[in-house]
């Protein structure tokens, strides 16, 4: 079963397990963001600020749709972690097969619907005319690649649910370098513009998914599915949907607020859009550790609940929060002193106003990284414990906060109001998630008959 490739997180030091699992996962997230960052740097440097703004203006709707795909796949991996923690390998294979059927259905339906609606969505968002065409071309190609997003994320989620966070990293590393080469080839050699950047991202993700698939087939005999495993099981599908859809909706509902916020930012002009784009790219890169910590706690929580070791949940949560606080403080220092230099990666030095705006956004957001750490760590822990519905409620609060920022703060304070949107959203979410964790922990203890 290639036991050396998996990791049982139900025994041993929580801190050691969390670090050992999250560091490869972090590197994987960093390389995944490398796709997006390289696209943006090359677009900004070689195609100009309007092209950069065109790509950037799609960020919120991209997050709404692609984030749903990634959330669903993360949710599908939780029952796999439960089965793995309980050592129910036959049940695990059936869950995996049924998650594949659901992923196929979701990917086809979503691709058709969102591609048809792309132009209308950008119009509703009041996308500036001078960047509309670039935005449309870029996002259509990204959305055509939705099946590739499902393909990679469901396979990497299964691998991680078994405790192996290193293998997806290796494949992402390889495809990241491929993405750089394809970016340069499509944009500089073939003169494909923003379409080349989008195509490079999709192709790279397809290759990552293929590598995960062939590796699983070769290295994990326990995952070899039989004809019997592939039978549709509505009970498993109900469980999978109960985990996956809430996690997907968490991203999408949160993104609704981001779309409303982006619509307000669009009214401030192309320079403001480009400033937010550059700041978001840098900020997203620095937020990768929070994503890694969150995904780690989902697997940690899932395996320990499956093994009925609830006493390990609180200890693991405290250790991960400590890591989050330490990193948050270090990130703020970097943003404060080097924010302008980081934003300058995306445009030449002539964009002084954009660089100053981007630095302001980075400082304000990084000052609230500790609340962001809590959002990711606690939310994913709750999801790993089997209570994905709570993710929707946290997402609703984030949506409300960003909507308030878009409708009230941006009209009143302009760009500064846009910078305050994410910190407000994180504070709203934490106000719900902290008591929610206490509630679900007590509920599990009663269900399992513990004191």
C-alpha positions as a printed NumPy array, in Angstrom:
array([[  0.   ,   0.   ,   0.   ],
       [  3.068,   2.218,  -0.167],
       [  2.708,   2.995,   3.526],
       [  5.891,   5.036,   3.461],
       [  4.136,   7.493,   1.159],
       [  1.174,   8.018,   3.47 ],
       [  1.05 ,   9.588,   6.903],
       [ -1.108,   8.486,   9.825],
       [ -1.921,  11.711,  11.694],
       [ -3.729,   9.933,  14.522],
       [ -0.511,   9.108,  16.417],
       [  2.585,  11.093,  17.33 ],
       [  3.393,  14.727,  18.131],
       [  0.766,  17.082,  16.615],
       [  3.33 ,  19.846,  16.039],
       [  5.717,  17.496,  14.263],
       [  2.899,  16.045,  12.156],
       [  1.516,  19.475,  11.254],
       [  4.925,  20.811,  10.229],
       [  5.849,  17.677,   8.331],
       [  2.581,  17.689,   6.419],
       [  2.137,  21.417,   5.873],
       [  5.601,  22.334,   4.599],
       [  5.392,  20.219,   1.413],
       [  1.792,  21.362,   1.07 ],
       [  2.903,  24.987,   1.402],
       [  5.47 ,  24.546,  -1.331],
       [  2.725,  23.043,  -3.478],
       [  0.484,  26.064,  -2.935],
       [  3.379,  28.385,  -3.71 ],
       [  4.031,  26.654,  -7.003],
       [  0.312,  26.689,  -7.768],
       [  0.297,  30.44 ,  -7.221],
       [  3.38 ,  30.57 ,  -9.402],
       [  1.07 ,  29.894, -12.338],
       [ -0.954,  32.998, -11.642],
       [  1.956,  35.211, -10.614],
       [  4.043,  34.372, -13.672],
       [  1.037,  35.059, -15.912],
       [  0.572,  38.43 , -14.268],
       [  4.246,  39.445, -14.36 ],
       [  4.606,  38.552, -18.026],
       [  1.299,  40.183, -18.956],
       [  2.134,  43.373, -17.031],
       [  5.681,  43.592, -18.342],
       [  5.136,  42.663, -21.981],
       [  1.497,  43.515, -22.724],
       [  1.034,  46.649, -20.588],
       [ -1.075,  47.942, -17.716],
       [ -4.407,  47.622, -19.564],
       [ -3.782,  43.944, -20.223],
       [ -2.769,  43.536, -16.562],
       [ -6.005,  45.215, -15.465],
       [ -7.965,  43.031, -17.903],
       [ -6.587,  39.882, -16.302],
       [ -6.973,  41.324, -12.805],
       [-10.587,  42.373, -13.2  ],
       [-11.521,  38.705, -13.678],
       [ -9.992,  37.712, -10.348],
       [-13.173,  37.841,  -8.259],
       [-15.382,  35.962, -10.729],
       [-12.534,  33.508, -11.311],
       [-12.392,  32.948,  -7.546],
       [-16.157,  32.477,  -7.444],
       [-16.219,  29.736, -10.094],
       [-12.814,  28.039,  -9.845],
       [-12.936,  28.393,  -6.054],
       [-16.176,  26.41 ,  -6.055],
       [-14.437,  23.642,  -8.006],
       [-11.516,  23.539,  -5.592],
       [-13.812,  23.645,  -2.564],
       [-15.892,  20.752,  -3.855],
       [-12.769,  18.668,  -4.424],
       [-11.475,  19.459,  -0.931],
       [-14.84 ,  18.41 ,   0.489],
       [-14.798,  15.154,  -1.472],
       [-11.423,  14.341,   0.103],
       [-12.77 ,  14.514,   3.675],
       [-14.781,  11.234,   3.534],
       [-11.657,   9.668,   2.015],
       [ -9.658,  10.847,   5.05 ],
       [-12.356,   9.466,   7.371],
       [-12.195,   6.045,   5.686],
       [ -8.415,   6.078,   5.681],
       [ -8.298,   7.001,   9.386],
       [-10.748,   4.166,  10.138],
       [ -8.658,   1.731,   7.997],
       [-11.737,   1.023,   5.828],
       [ -9.918,   0.733,   2.503],
       [-12.763,  -0.963,   0.613],
       [-15.106,   1.826,   1.608],
       [-12.434,   4.372,   0.692],
       [-12.226,   3.041,  -2.877],
       [-16.001,   3.244,  -3.282],
       [-15.996,   6.832,  -2.031],
       [-13.221,   7.739,  -4.482],
       [-15.086,   6.203,  -7.437],
       [-18.305,   8.015,  -6.614],
       [-16.442,  11.296,  -6.158],
       [-15.054,  10.828,  -9.676],
       [-18.58 ,  10.456, -11.111],
       [-19.726,  13.585,  -9.303],
       [-16.665,  15.565, -10.409],
       [-17.325,  14.623, -14.036],
       [-20.943,  15.743, -13.793],
       [-20.123,  19.009, -12.031],
       [-17.299,  19.91 , -14.43 ],
       [-19.385,  19.45 , -17.584],
       [-22.387,  21.399, -16.282],
       [-20.304,  24.249, -14.888],
       [-18.173,  24.628, -18.   ],
       [-21.178,  24.971, -20.306],
       [-23.043,  27.406, -18.051],
       [-20.241,  29.8  , -17.134],
       [-18.702,  29.985, -20.612],
       [-22.083,  31.033, -22.018],
       [-22.504,  33.684, -19.303],
       [-18.984,  35.167, -19.354],
       [-19.734,  38.274, -21.411],
       [-22.864,  39.045, -19.403],
       [-20.986,  38.672, -16.107],
       [-18.279,  41.142, -17.145],
       [-20.965,  43.586, -18.306],
       [-22.824,  43.311, -14.99 ],
       [-19.524,  44.033, -13.216],
       [-19.168,  47.347, -15.103],
       [-15.83 ,  46.294, -16.553],
       [-14.119,  49.356, -18.109],
       [-14.337,  49.38 , -21.921],
       [-10.58 ,  49.72 , -22.421],
       [ -9.925,  46.377, -20.697],
       [-13.153,  44.485, -21.504],
       [-11.854,  42.452, -24.475],
       [ -8.724,  41.265, -22.652],
       [-10.806,  40.321, -19.611],
       [-13.292,  38.34 , -21.715],
       [-10.663,  36.404, -23.685],
       [ -8.723,  35.496, -20.549],
       [-11.63 ,  34.329, -18.41 ],
       [-13.333,  32.319, -21.178],
       [-10.208,  30.212, -21.665],
       [ -9.781,  29.737, -17.912],
       [-13.4  ,  28.574, -17.637],
       [-13.045,  26.195, -20.581],
       [-10.354,  24.605, -18.415],
       [-12.742,  23.875, -15.514],
       [-12.527,  20.087, -16.148],
       [ -8.743,  20.369, -15.745],
       [ -9.27 ,  22.14 , -12.415],
       [-11.481,  19.303, -11.173],
       [ -9.107,  16.681, -12.549],
       [ -6.035,  17.938, -10.714],
       [ -7.698,  19.017,  -7.471],
       [ -9.679,  15.842,  -6.864],
       [ -6.618,  13.635,  -7.404],
       [ -4.298,  15.769,  -5.286],
       [ -6.994,  15.933,  -2.59 ],
       [ -7.208,  12.137,  -2.458],
       [ -3.437,  11.826,  -2.188],
       [ -3.316,  14.39 ,   0.63 ],
       [ -6.209,  12.741,   2.492],
       [ -3.998,   9.661,   2.826],
       [ -1.292,  11.754,   4.462],
       [  0.946,  12.257,   1.403],
       [  1.465,  15.982,   0.89 ],
       [  4.73 ,  15.654,  -1.047],
       [  3.692,  14.01 ,  -4.289],
       [  1.412,  16.848,  -5.501],
       [  4.276,  19.244,  -4.758],
       [  6.647,  17.428,  -7.096],
       [  4.175,  17.514,  -9.965],
       [  3.269,  21.154,  -9.396],
       [  6.953,  22.064,  -9.406],
       [  7.444,  20.44 , -12.785],
       [  4.312,  21.935, -14.316],
       [  5.14 ,  25.391, -12.893],
       [  8.329,  25.526, -14.915],
       [  6.374,  24.266, -17.884],
       [  3.883,  27.084, -17.321],
       [  6.654,  29.676, -17.448],
       [  7.923,  28.271, -20.723],
       [  4.434,  28.167, -22.243],
       [  3.749,  31.754, -21.096],
       [  6.83 ,  33.047, -22.846],
       [  6.216,  30.906, -25.922],
       [  2.565,  31.9  , -26.337],
       [  2.958,  35.597, -25.514],
       [  6.365,  36.47 , -26.953],
       [  6.769,  33.99 , -29.8  ],
       [  3.198,  33.326, -30.936],
       [  1.924,  36.808, -29.961],
       [ -1.262,  35.373, -28.433],
       [ -1.706,  38.152, -25.856],
       [ -3.681,  37.388, -22.7  ],
       [ -5.082,  34.265, -24.383],
       [ -1.601,  32.771, -24.245],
       [ -1.343,  33.358, -20.497],
       [ -4.685,  31.655, -19.875],
       [ -3.872,  28.719, -22.162],
       [ -0.535,  28.152, -20.422],
       [ -2.303,  27.922, -17.058],
       [ -4.877,  25.402, -18.277],
       [ -2.358,  23.177, -20.056],
       [ -0.06 ,  23.142, -17.026],
       [ -2.922,  22.084, -14.775],
       [ -3.879,  19.263, -17.141],
       [ -0.333,  17.942, -16.997],
       [ -0.291,  18.131, -13.178],
       [ -3.503,  16.1  , -13.071],
       [ -2.149,  13.482, -15.467],
       [  1.003,  13.072, -13.408],
       [ -1.054,  12.626, -10.221],
       [ -3.218,  10.018, -11.942],
       [ -0.373,   7.893, -13.288],
       [  1.487,   8.104,  -9.988],
       [ -1.556,   6.941,  -8.023],
       [ -2.069,   4.007, -10.361],
       [  1.55 ,   2.921, -10.051],
       [  2.36 ,   3.625,  -6.395],
       [ -0.903,   3.074,  -4.478],
       [ -2.295,  -0.453,  -4.982],
       [ -4.918,   0.267,  -2.319],
       [ -6.424,   2.81 ,  -4.734],
       [ -6.815,   0.374,  -7.63 ],
       [-10.551,   0.499,  -8.277],
       [-12.489,  -2.573,  -9.39 ],
       [-15.636,  -2.709, -11.514],
       [-17.603,  -3.186,  -8.301],
       [-16.121,   0.021,  -6.834],
       [-17.345,   2.03 ,  -9.834],
       [-21.001,   1.25 ,  -9.138],
       [-22.988,   4.356,  -8.304],
       [-23.749,   4.45 ,  -4.59 ],
       [-26.269,   7.14 ,  -3.69 ],
       [-25.402,   6.918,  -0.012],
       [-21.771,   7.75 ,  -0.74 ],
       [-22.825,  10.473,  -3.174],
       [-25.065,  12.024,  -0.54 ],
       [-22.157,  12.079,   1.912],
       [-19.802,  13.507,  -0.701],
       [-22.243,  16.227,  -1.708],
       [-22.864,  16.998,   1.957],
       [-19.149,  17.68 ,   2.352],
       [-18.205,  19.027,  -1.068],
       [-21.048,  21.376,  -1.993],
       [-20.919,  23.37 ,   1.271],
       [-17.156,  23.791,   0.892],
       [-17.608,  24.877,  -2.726],
       [-20.379,  27.269,  -1.778],
       [-18.153,  28.668,   0.947],
       [-15.799,  29.957,  -1.753],
       [-18.566,  31.034,  -4.127],
       [-20.642,  32.851,  -1.523],
       [-17.527,  34.605,  -0.251],
       [-16.705,  35.515,  -3.856],
       [-20.103,  37.131,  -4.405],
       [-18.958,  39.829,  -2.022],
       [-15.669,  40.007,  -3.93 ],
       [-17.553,  40.467,  -7.224],
       [-19.595,  43.301,  -5.715],
       [-16.396,  44.823,  -4.335],
       [-14.648,  44.478,  -7.708],
       [-17.614,  46.175,  -9.392],
       [-17.135,  49.165,  -7.082],
       [-13.376,  49.198,  -7.665],
       [-14.002,  49.177, -11.434],
       [-15.715,  52.562, -11.085],
       [-12.415,  54.003,  -9.763],
       [-10.685,  53.405, -13.118],
       [ -8.004,  51.204, -14.667],
       [ -5.176,  52.415, -12.384],
       [ -7.105,  51.378,  -9.273],
       [ -7.937,  48.019, -10.864],
       [ -4.272,  47.432, -11.758],
       [ -3.209,  48.454,  -8.232],
       [ -5.589,  45.997,  -6.608],
       [ -4.497,  43.325,  -9.105],
       [ -0.801,  43.701,  -8.254],
       [ -1.499,  43.818,  -4.501],
       [ -3.755,  40.763,  -4.679],
       [ -1.133,  38.77 ,  -6.557],
       [  1.531,  39.547,  -3.965],
       [ -0.916,  39.067,  -1.093],
       [ -2.177,  35.739,  -2.406],
       [  1.378,  34.466,  -2.631],
       [  2.015,  35.437,   0.997],
       [ -1.289,  33.848,   2.058],
       [ -0.219,  30.408,   0.834],
       [  0.982,  29.367,   4.322],
       [ -2.533,  29.977,   5.65 ],
       [ -3.967,  27.773,   2.91 ],
       [ -1.411,  25.084,   3.738],
       [ -2.257,  25.244,   7.44 ],
       [ -5.955,  25.018,   6.639],
       [ -5.61 ,  21.997,   4.366],
       [ -3.35 ,  20.343,   6.933],
       [ -5.976,  20.766,   9.648],
       [ -8.677,  19.344,   7.36 ],
       [ -6.665,  16.132,   6.958],
       [ -5.59 ,  16.138,  10.608],
       [ -9.167,  16.641,  11.792],
       [-10.583,  14.126,   9.329],
       [ -8.2  ,  11.317,  10.237],
       [ -8.523,  11.848,  14.001],
       [-12.316,  11.984,  13.874],
       [-12.256,   8.8  ,  11.769],
       [-10.042,   7.184,  14.407],
       [-12.266,   8.621,  17.217],
       [ -9.325,  10.422,  18.821],
       [-11.036,  13.689,  19.696],
       [ -8.531,  14.524,  22.428],
       [ -5.959,  15.281,  19.707],
       [ -8.098,  17.924,  17.978],
       [ -7.629,  20.761,  20.444],
       [ -3.919,  20.12 ,  20.873],
       [ -3.349,  20.162,  17.114],
       [ -5.433,  23.318,  16.705],
       [ -3.388,  25.219,  19.318],
       [ -0.075,  24.229,  17.726],
       [ -1.233,  25.288,  14.261],
       [ -2.56 ,  28.646,  15.515],
       [  0.832,  29.303,  17.128],
       [  2.5  ,  28.734,  13.76 ],
       [ -0.043,  31.031,  12.116],
       [  0.614,  33.898,  14.547],
       [  4.397,  33.665,  14.146],
       [  4.161,  33.689,  10.363],
       [  1.622,  36.563,  10.35 ],
       [  3.976,  38.844,  12.266],
       [  6.895,  38.015,   9.944],
       [  4.772,  38.617,   6.829],
       [  3.667,  42.052,   8.054],
       [  7.29 ,  43.136,   8.51 ],
       [  8.121,  42.04 ,   4.96 ],
       [  5.081,  43.818,   3.485],
       [  5.855,  47.028,   5.371],
       [  9.457,  47.314,   4.231],
       [  9.334,  45.629,   0.81 ],
       [  5.73 ,  46.088,  -0.374],
       [  6.662,  48.539,  -3.133],
       [  9.455,  46.311,  -4.443],
       [  7.124,  43.308,  -4.549],
       [  4.417,  45.235,  -6.412],
       [  7.066,  46.487,  -8.881],
       [  7.447,  42.926, -10.15 ],
       [  4.226,  43.407, -12.092],
       [  4.805,  46.762, -13.823],
       [  7.721,  48.997, -14.716],
       [  8.782,  51.799, -12.391],
       [  6.815,  54.419, -14.341],
       [  3.586,  53.303, -12.646],
       [  4.326,  55.269,  -9.464],
       [  0.691,  55.81 ,  -8.483],
       [ -0.09 ,  52.132,  -8.927],
       [  2.927,  51.09 ,  -6.836],
       [  1.981,  53.423,  -3.987],
       [ -1.609,  52.158,  -4.03 ],
       [ -0.485,  48.524,  -4.101],
       [  1.845,  49.033,  -1.116],
       [ -0.975,  50.626,   0.881],
       [ -3.217,  47.633,   0.21 ],
       [ -0.473,  45.169,   1.178],
       [  0.252,  46.908,   4.493],
       [ -3.408,  47.165,   5.502],
       [ -4.158,  43.54 ,   4.655],
       [ -1.026,  42.059,   6.231],
       [ -1.778,  43.93 ,   9.46 ],
       [ -4.786,  41.614,   9.793],
       [ -3.08 ,  38.332,   8.868],
       [ -3.646,  36.858,  12.356],
       [ -7.451,  36.975,  11.884],
       [ -6.904,  35.426,   8.431],
       [ -4.83 ,  32.624,   9.996],
       [ -7.687,  31.852,  12.372],
       [-10.205,  31.823,   9.499],
       [ -8.286,  29.17 ,   7.583],
       [ -7.13 ,  27.027,  10.488],
       [-10.438,  26.858,  12.362],
       [-12.684,  26.654,   9.299],
       [-10.791,  23.757,   7.727],
       [-10.553,  21.968,  11.067],
       [-14.352,  22.176,  11.386],
       [-14.714,  20.86 ,   7.848],
       [-12.336,  17.985,   8.53 ],
       [-14.407,  17.126,  11.594],
       [-17.366,  16.6  ,   9.24 ],
       [-19.337,  19.852,   9.646],
       [-18.907,  21.444,   6.232],
       [-22.22 ,  23.305,   6.425],
       [-20.622,  25.728,   8.869],
       [-18.295,  26.788,   6.068],
       [-21.271,  28.255,   4.216],
       [-22.233,  30.393,   7.198],
       [-18.677,  31.688,   7.548],
       [-18.685,  32.408,   3.826],
       [-21.96 ,  34.328,   4.144],
       [-20.405,  36.59 ,   6.766],
       [-17.383,  37.221,   4.535],
       [-19.74 ,  38.02 ,   1.667],
       [-21.672,  40.487,   3.819],
       [-18.455,  42.221,   4.888],
       [-17.118,  42.596,   1.34 ],
       [-20.535,  43.705,   0.1  ],
       [-20.614,  46.416,   2.768],
       [-17.149,  47.503,   1.704],
       [-18.182,  47.653,  -1.95 ],
       [-21.465,  49.473,  -1.375],
       [-20.451,  51.758,   1.507],
       [-16.696,  52.024,   2.079],
       [-15.532,  52.359,  -1.555],
       [-18.07 ,  55.102,  -2.47 ],
       [-17.201,  56.934,   0.765],
       [-13.428,  56.438,   1.029],
       [-12.42 ,  55.355,  -2.496],
       [ -9.38 ,  53.106,  -2.805],
       [ -8.802,  53.056,   0.954],
       [-12.263,  51.551,   1.408],
       [-11.36 ,  48.739,  -0.989],
       [ -8.201,  48.005,   1.031],
       [-10.284,  47.519,   4.185],
       [-12.618,  44.937,   2.635],
       [-10.666,  41.741,   3.321],
       [ -9.695,  42.565,   6.934],
       [-13.36 ,  43.301,   7.64 ],
       [-14.359,  39.97 ,   6.075],
       [-11.833,  38.012,   8.171],
       [-13.032,  39.608,  11.406],
       [-16.672,  38.825,  10.543],
       [-15.803,  35.189,   9.798],
       [-13.805,  34.717,  13.016],
       [-16.684,  36.051,  15.084],
       [-18.655,  33.017,  13.866],
       [-15.974,  30.333,  13.516],
       [-14.483,  30.462,  17.014],
       [-17.765,  29.674,  18.845],
       [-18.69 ,  27.277,  16.006],
       [-15.601,  25.146,  16.701],
       [-16.485,  24.925,  20.394],
       [-20.004,  23.847,  19.452],
       [-19.035,  21.101,  16.979],
       [-16.334,  19.754,  19.309],
       [-18.919,  19.323,  22.07 ],
       [-21.365,  17.791,  19.612],
       [-18.804,  15.202,  18.491],
       [-17.978,  14.35 ,  22.091],
       [-21.658,  13.631,  22.776],
       [-22.002,  11.598,  19.56 ],
       [-18.998,   9.448,  20.477],
       [-19.865,   9.195,  24.145],
       [-16.856,  11.088,  25.469],
       [-16.827,  13.392,  28.493]])
